């Protein structure tokens, strides 16, 4: 299923069929399979509430086998589809809080954006992540910088040093773009 949204091919009938089959076989999926399905449905913007609920339960049951990227993809997928599962997001937030220094910075940005989008309380994680983001603003793509800023705004968290770092990086990129266009 992930190939269709990757190729930007709209296939709602296919996703309906995948949802039907996957819902019957959800107990056979591993955590990565769940993450890939959630990501594919979200990337295709195809909501399947019954399947998403079943996948959330399956992902929760596999918490001892979670990979950091899978957590980020699952949280992002549910947020993108507007499908809130508070217990899933709370479990991922707890896992991320204890594993934050192992996340890729871009995956952490997507994760925090997802929490903000679904209204998941992640104060400890946001507070711990601010210095990480501040130190790594140059490594973040522009979209990721926006995700980070949006996550803190949605959560109502002040992070003055982080916002100063984002502002300085935006100004640096703007100046570099201006220089390159004048060359």
C-alpha positions as CSV (number, residue, x, y, z in Angstrom):
1,X,0.0,0.0,0.0
2,X,2.9,2.4,0.7
3,X,3.9,2.5,-3.0
4,X,0.7,4.1,-4.2
5,X,1.0,7.3,-2.1
6,X,4.7,7.4,-2.7
7,X,4.0,7.4,-6.5
8,X,1.2,10.0,-5.9
9,X,-1.3,7.5,-7.3
10,X,-4.8,8.0,-5.9
11,X,-6.3,4.5,-5.3
12,X,-9.2,4.7,-2.9
13,X,-10.7,1.4,-3.9
14,X,-7.4,-0.3,-3.3
15,X,-7.1,1.3,0.2
16,X,-10.6,0.2,1.0
17,X,-9.6,-3.4,0.1
18,X,-6.4,-3.2,2.0
19,X,-8.3,-1.9,5.1
20,X,-10.7,-4.8,4.9
21,X,-8.0,-7.4,4.6
22,X,-5.6,-5.8,7.1
23,X,-8.3,-5.5,9.7
24,X,-8.8,-9.2,9.6
25,X,-5.0,-9.9,9.9
26,X,-4.0,-7.1,12.3
27,X,-2.8,-9.7,14.9
28,X,-0.2,-11.0,12.5
29,X,1.5,-7.6,12.0
30,X,4.7,-6.5,13.6
31,X,5.3,-2.9,14.8
32,X,7.0,-1.9,11.6
33,X,4.2,-3.3,9.5
34,X,1.7,-1.3,11.5
35,X,3.8,1.9,11.1
36,X,4.1,1.3,7.3
37,X,0.3,0.8,7.0
38,X,-0.5,3.9,9.1
39,X,2.0,6.0,7.1
40,X,0.6,4.8,3.8
41,X,-3.0,5.5,4.7
42,X,-2.0,8.9,6.0
43,X,0.2,9.8,3.0
44,X,-2.8,8.8,0.8
45,X,-5.1,10.8,3.1
46,X,-7.4,7.8,3.2
47,X,-9.1,7.4,6.6
48,X,-10.2,3.9,7.7
49,X,-11.3,4.4,11.3
50,X,-12.0,0.8,12.2
51,X,-8.6,-0.2,10.8
52,X,-6.8,2.7,12.5
53,X,-8.4,1.7,15.9
54,X,-7.3,-1.9,15.4
55,X,-3.8,-0.9,14.3
56,X,-3.5,1.4,17.4
57,X,-4.3,-1.6,19.6
58,X,-1.8,-3.8,17.9
59,X,0.9,-1.1,18.0
60,X,0.3,-0.7,21.7
61,X,0.6,-4.4,22.3
62,X,4.0,-4.4,20.7
63,X,5.5,-1.6,22.7
64,X,8.5,-3.6,23.7
65,X,9.5,-3.9,20.0
66,X,9.0,-0.2,19.0
67,X,11.6,1.5,16.8
68,X,12.0,5.2,17.0
69,X,11.1,5.9,13.4
70,X,8.0,3.7,13.6
71,X,6.8,5.7,16.6
72,X,7.3,8.9,14.7
73,X,5.5,7.5,11.6
74,X,2.6,6.2,13.6
75,X,2.1,9.5,15.5
76,X,2.4,11.5,12.3
77,X,0.0,9.2,10.5
78,X,-2.8,9.4,13.1
79,X,-2.4,13.2,13.4
80,X,-2.4,13.6,9.6
81,X,-5.6,11.7,9.4
82,X,-7.1,13.5,12.4
83,X,-7.6,10.2,14.2
84,X,-6.9,10.7,17.9
85,X,-6.1,7.7,20.0
86,X,-5.1,9.3,23.3
87,X,-3.7,6.2,24.9
88,X,-1.5,5.5,21.8
89,X,-0.1,9.0,21.8
90,X,0.5,9.0,25.6
91,X,2.4,5.7,25.3
92,X,4.5,7.0,22.4
93,X,5.2,10.3,24.4
94,X,6.4,8.2,27.3
95,X,8.6,6.1,25.1
96,X,10.0,9.2,23.3
97,X,10.7,10.9,26.6
98,X,13.0,8.1,27.6
99,X,14.5,7.7,24.1
100,X,14.7,11.3,22.8
101,X,18.4,11.4,22.4
102,X,18.3,8.4,20.0
103,X,15.7,10.0,17.7
104,X,16.8,11.5,14.4
105,X,16.0,15.3,14.8
106,X,13.6,15.3,11.8
107,X,11.7,12.3,13.2
108,X,11.5,14.1,16.6
109,X,10.1,17.2,14.8
110,X,7.4,15.1,13.1
111,X,6.6,13.4,16.4
112,X,6.1,16.7,18.3
113,X,4.1,18.2,15.5
114,X,1.8,15.1,15.6
115,X,1.3,15.5,19.4
116,X,0.4,19.2,18.9
117,X,-2.0,18.3,16.1
118,X,-3.9,15.8,18.2
119,X,-3.7,17.8,21.5
120,X,-1.4,15.2,23.2
121,X,0.2,16.6,26.3
122,X,3.9,16.2,26.0
123,X,5.3,19.0,28.2
124,X,8.4,17.1,29.4
125,X,9.3,16.0,25.9
126,X,8.9,19.5,24.5
127,X,11.0,21.0,27.3
128,X,13.7,18.3,26.8
129,X,13.6,18.6,23.0
130,X,14.0,22.4,22.9
131,X,17.8,22.4,23.4
132,X,18.2,19.6,21.0
133,X,16.4,21.5,18.3
134,X,18.3,24.7,19.1
135,X,21.6,23.0,18.6
136,X,20.5,21.4,15.4
137,X,18.5,24.0,13.5
138,X,21.0,23.9,10.6
139,X,20.3,20.2,10.0
140,X,16.6,20.6,9.8
141,X,14.8,21.1,6.5
142,X,12.6,24.2,6.3
143,X,9.4,22.0,6.7
144,X,10.9,20.5,9.8
145,X,11.7,23.9,11.2
146,X,8.0,24.8,10.7
147,X,6.9,21.6,12.3
148,X,9.0,22.4,15.4
149,X,7.7,25.9,15.7
150,X,4.1,24.8,15.2
151,X,4.5,22.0,17.8
152,X,5.6,24.5,20.5
153,X,2.9,27.1,19.5
154,X,0.1,24.4,19.5
155,X,1.2,23.3,22.9
156,X,1.5,26.8,24.2
157,X,5.1,26.2,25.3
158,X,7.5,29.1,25.5
159,X,11.0,28.2,24.2
160,X,12.7,31.6,23.7
161,X,16.1,30.2,22.8
162,X,14.6,27.7,20.4
163,X,12.6,30.4,18.6
164,X,15.6,32.7,18.5
165,X,17.7,29.9,16.9
166,X,14.9,29.2,14.4
167,X,14.7,33.0,13.6
168,X,18.5,33.2,13.1
169,X,18.5,30.1,10.9
170,X,15.6,31.5,8.8
171,X,17.5,34.8,8.4
172,X,20.7,32.9,7.5
173,X,18.9,30.9,4.8
174,X,17.2,34.0,3.4
175,X,20.5,35.8,3.2
176,X,22.1,32.8,1.4
177,X,19.2,32.6,-1.0
178,X,19.5,36.3,-1.7
179,X,23.3,36.0,-2.3
180,X,22.8,33.1,-4.7
181,X,20.1,34.8,-6.7
182,X,22.4,37.9,-7.1
183,X,25.3,35.8,-8.3
